[in-house]
Amino acid sequence: MGIMFAVKPSILPELPFPEYNYSREYRFIIILQDRITRETILHPHHSMPRFYYPFPLSIASLIELPSAIAHHISVLRLQTGDKLELFNGEGGVFVARLTSINKKNAQAEVVLFQESDCELPFGLTLAQALPEASKMDWIIEKAVELGVMTVQPLAAQRSVVKLQAERAEKKLAHWRGIVAAATEQCGRTRIAQVSEILDVQKWLRQTDLHKRILLSPRAELSLASWAQHQPAQAVTLMIGPEGGFSEQEESLALQQGVIALSMGPRVLRTETAGLAAISVLSAAWGGMNPRSTS
């Protein structure tokens, strides 16, 4: 049996695949930072709560858990002696046993370390032009789940969203929080980086980057065909905003050695294109293989 939570009826229609008749054991609800999210509904085997702890960890150490984790522990009604899974972004996972709990604080003793790696076998950067509204939040969350190691936000000519310095800093902090939450949920042990927002043309003129791929409906070769004839390698996927990159931006990209490839005959939305391309490369280059543990 899984852990059961009382949920308002209004929340249930928001569950993924609402037409599916979920059994009660699968209705896991994880509450994070006072808002309900649906992180582990289809994963009842994840019985041990999992948290990102961005500090050094070592076996037999007694640690003070951050207030956000302590709050989550309180919401989950965990007790002294219960175990947690912690990771600090450096690879592997630690198991810790709760030694004291109150509403605002919690302590735990680290008792075990396990090597665990579910990263892609190649480095992958998503260079995403800023889309409208909150689409970037969703793109980053799903890109992390799919294994992206770096997200490079780009300010393109056709980007509707224009972020000034102070607002850009707040957005970066927000996006990095999304990365941490998505990493907790998906089982990765390394934290993806979200770089500072750069103008597309300034970013294109950088020369110390991995092979860059521009997804363009005008390209004659598909990403799938190209990947089948290439070894797994570090690459950057370049995704335009609504309306795509301008002709000037595409021209500069090609001048800088960027490879233009297609995602097929259909026009994909900006929030779809990058995720579909990540999946294509992952399938072609071994990123769908089972998790490695020891």
C-alpha positions in Angstrom: 0.0 0.0 0.0 1.2 3.5 -0.7 1.0 6.6 1.5 -2.5 8.1 1.3 -3.3 11.8 1.4 -6.6 13.6 1.6 -7.2 15.6 -1.6 -9.8 18.1 -2.6 -12.0 16.7 -5.3 -11.3 19.8 -7.5 -7.6 18.6 -7.8 -8.3 15.1 -9.1 -9.4 16.2 -12.7 -5.9 17.7 -13.0 -4.2 14.3 -12.7 -2.4 13.2 -15.8 -4.5 11.1 -18.2 -7.8 11.9 -16.3 -9.7 9.3 -18.4 -7.6 6.6 -16.7 -9.2 4.9 -13.7 -6.4 5.2 -11.2 -6.5 2.8 -8.2 -6.4 4.5 -4.8 -2.8 3.2 -4.1 -1.5 5.3 -7.0 -2.9 8.6 -6.0 0.3 10.0 -4.4 0.2 13.7 -3.9 3.5 15.5 -3.1 3.1 18.9 -1.5 6.0 21.2 -2.1 6.3 24.9 -1.0 2.6 25.0 -0.1 1.4 24.1 -3.6 0.2 20.7 -4.7 2.1 19.1 -7.6 1.7 15.7 -9.2 5.3 14.3 -9.1 5.0 10.6 -8.3 1.5 9.5 -9.3 2.7 6.7 -11.5 5.7 5.7 -9.4 4.5 3.9 -6.2 8.0 2.2 -5.8 9.5 5.6 -4.8 8.6 5.0 -1.2 11.5 7.0 0.3 11.1 10.8 0.0 13.8 12.4 -2.1 15.4 15.8 -1.6 18.1 18.0 -3.0 20.5 19.0 -0.3 23.0 21.5 -1.8 25.8 20.9 0.7 28.5 18.3 1.4 27.3 14.9 2.6 29.3 12.1 4.2 28.3 8.9 6.0 27.8 9.1 9.8 27.4 12.9 9.6 24.6 14.6 11.5 23.0 17.3 9.3 20.5 20.1 9.8 18.0 20.0 7.0 17.0 23.3 5.3 13.7 24.8 6.4 12.0 24.0 3.0 12.8 20.3 3.5 11.8 20.4 7.1 8.4 21.9 6.0 8.0 19.1 3.4 8.8 16.5 6.1 6.1 18.0 8.3 3.6 17.9 5.5 4.4 14.3 4.7 3.9 13.5 8.4 7.3 11.7 8.6 8.5 10.5 12.0 11.8 10.2 13.8 13.5 7.1 12.4 12.0 7.4 8.9 14.5 7.5 6.1 15.1 10.0 3.3 17.1 10.0 0.1 19.4 13.0 -0.3 21.5 14.1 -3.2 23.8 17.1 -3.5 24.3 17.3 -7.3 27.7 15.7 -7.3 26.5 12.2 -8.2 25.2 9.3 -6.2 22.5 9.3 -3.5 22.7 9.3 0.3 20.2 7.7 2.7 19.6 9.6 5.9 17.6 8.7 9.0 15.6 11.4 10.7 16.8 12.0 14.3 14.6 15.0 15.3 11.7 16.8 13.8 9.6 19.9 14.6 7.6 22.3 12.5 10.5 24.4 11.4 13.6 22.2 11.8 14.7 18.7 11.2 17.9 16.8 11.7 19.1 13.6 10.1 22.0 11.2 10.3 23.5 10.1 7.0 23.8 6.3 7.0 24.4 5.1 3.5 25.8 6.1 0.1 24.9 4.5 -3.2 26.4 5.2 -6.6 23.6 6.0 -9.0 23.7 7.5 -12.5 20.9 8.1 -14.9 22.6 10.9 -16.9 22.6 10.9 -20.7 25.8 9.3 -22.2 26.4 12.6 -24.0 26.4 16.3 -22.9 23.3 18.1 -24.0 22.6 21.8 -23.9 19.2 23.3 -24.7 19.6 26.9 -26.1 16.0 28.0 -25.9 14.8 31.4 -27.1 12.5 33.0 -24.5 8.9 32.0 -25.2 5.7 33.7 -24.1 4.2 33.7 -20.6 5.2 30.7 -18.3 6.1 28.3 -21.2 9.8 28.5 -20.2 9.0 27.0 -16.8 7.4 24.0 -18.4 10.2 23.6 -21.0 12.9 23.7 -18.3 11.1 21.2 -16.1 10.6 18.7 -18.9 14.1 19.2 -20.4 15.6 18.3 -17.0 13.5 15.2 -16.8 14.8 14.2 -20.3 18.4 14.7 -19.3 19.5 18.1 -20.4 22.7 19.2 -18.6 22.6 23.0 -19.4 19.8 25.4 -20.3 20.9 28.5 -22.2 18.0 31.1 -22.3 18.3 33.3 -25.4 16.8 36.7 -26.1 15.8 36.5 -29.8 14.5 39.3 -32.1 11.0 37.7 -32.1 10.9 36.9 -28.4 7.8 38.6 -26.9 9.2 38.5 -23.4 11.9 41.1 -22.7 13.6 40.8 -19.3 15.5 43.6 -17.8 18.4 43.0 -15.4 16.5 42.8 -12.1 13.7 40.8 -13.5 16.1 38.5 -15.3 17.9 37.7 -12.0 14.6 36.8 -10.4 13.6 34.6 -13.4 17.0 32.8 -13.2 16.5 32.1 -9.5 13.0 30.8 -10.3 14.2 28.6 -13.1 16.9 27.1 -11.0 14.3 26.2 -8.3 12.4 24.4 -11.0 15.5 22.5 -12.0 16.0 21.3 -8.4 12.4 20.2 -8.0 12.4 18.4 -11.4 15.7 16.7 -10.5 14.2 15.5 -7.2 11.2 14.1 -9.1 12.9 12.3 -12.0 15.7 10.5 -10.1 18.7 12.3 -11.5 21.6 13.0 -9.1 23.3 15.9 -10.9 21.8 19.4 -11.2 21.4 21.0 -14.6 22.8 24.5 -15.0 20.7 27.4 -16.1 22.9 30.0 -17.7 22.4 33.8 -17.7 20.1 35.1 -20.5 22.1 36.1 -23.6 21.3 37.9 -26.8 21.2 35.3 -29.6 23.7 37.1 -31.8 26.1 37.5 -28.9 25.8 33.8 -28.0 26.3 32.7 -31.7 29.6 34.6 -31.8 31.0 32.5 -29.0 33.5 30.0 -30.3 34.2 27.6 -27.4 31.0 25.7 -27.6 30.0 22.2 -28.5 28.5 21.4 -31.9 25.4 23.4 -32.3 22.2 22.4 -34.1 19.5 24.8 -35.3 16.1 23.2 -35.7 14.6 24.8 -38.9 11.6 23.7 -41.0 13.6 24.8 -44.1 16.5 22.3 -43.4 16.8 19.5 -45.9 18.2 16.9 -43.5 16.3 15.6 -40.5 17.8 15.4 -37.0 16.8 11.7 -36.8 18.7 10.9 -40.0 21.8 13.0 -39.0 21.9 11.3 -35.5 21.8 7.8 -36.9 25.1 8.5 -38.8 26.9 10.3 -35.9 28.5 9.0 -32.8 27.2 10.2 -29.4 28.7 13.5 -28.7 28.1 16.8 -26.8 25.7 19.0 -28.7 23.6 22.1 -28.3 20.0 22.3 -29.6 19.0 25.8 -30.7 15.2 26.4 -30.5 13.5 29.6 -31.7 10.7 31.5 -30.0 7.1 31.7 -31.4 7.6 32.7 -35.0 11.1 31.2 -35.1 14.4 32.9 -35.4 14.7 35.8 -37.8 16.4 35.4 -41.2 19.2 37.5 -39.8 19.7 35.2 -36.8 19.5 32.0 -39.0 22.0 33.5 -41.5 24.4 34.4 -38.7 24.0 30.9 -37.2 25.0 29.2 -40.4 28.0 31.6 -40.8 29.1 30.5 -37.3 29.0 26.8 -38.3 25.7 25.9 -36.8 24.1 22.8 -38.5 20.5 23.3 -39.7 18.3 20.2 -39.2 14.6 19.5 -39.5 12.2 17.8 -37.2 10.0 16.5 -40.1 7.2 17.9 -42.1 5.1 19.2 -39.3 5.5 22.6 -37.6 6.2 22.2 -33.9 5.5 24.8 -31.2 8.6 26.2 -29.4 7.6 24.3 -26.3 7.4 21.0 -28.3 10.4 21.2 -30.6 13.2 21.1 -28.1 11.7 18.2 -26.1 11.0 16.2 -29.2 14.6 16.8 -30.4 16.0 15.7 -27.0 14.1 12.5 -27.3 15.3 11.8 -30.8 19.0 12.2 -29.8 18.4 10.2 -26.6 16.9 7.3 -28.5 19.6 7.4 -31.2 22.5 7.6 -28.8 21.6 5.3 -25.9 19.9 7.7 -23.6 16.9 5.4 -23.1 19.0 2.6 -21.5 18.1 1.5 -18.0 19.5 3.3 -15.0 23.0 2.4 -13.9 23.5 1.6 -10.2 26.1 -0.2 -8.1 
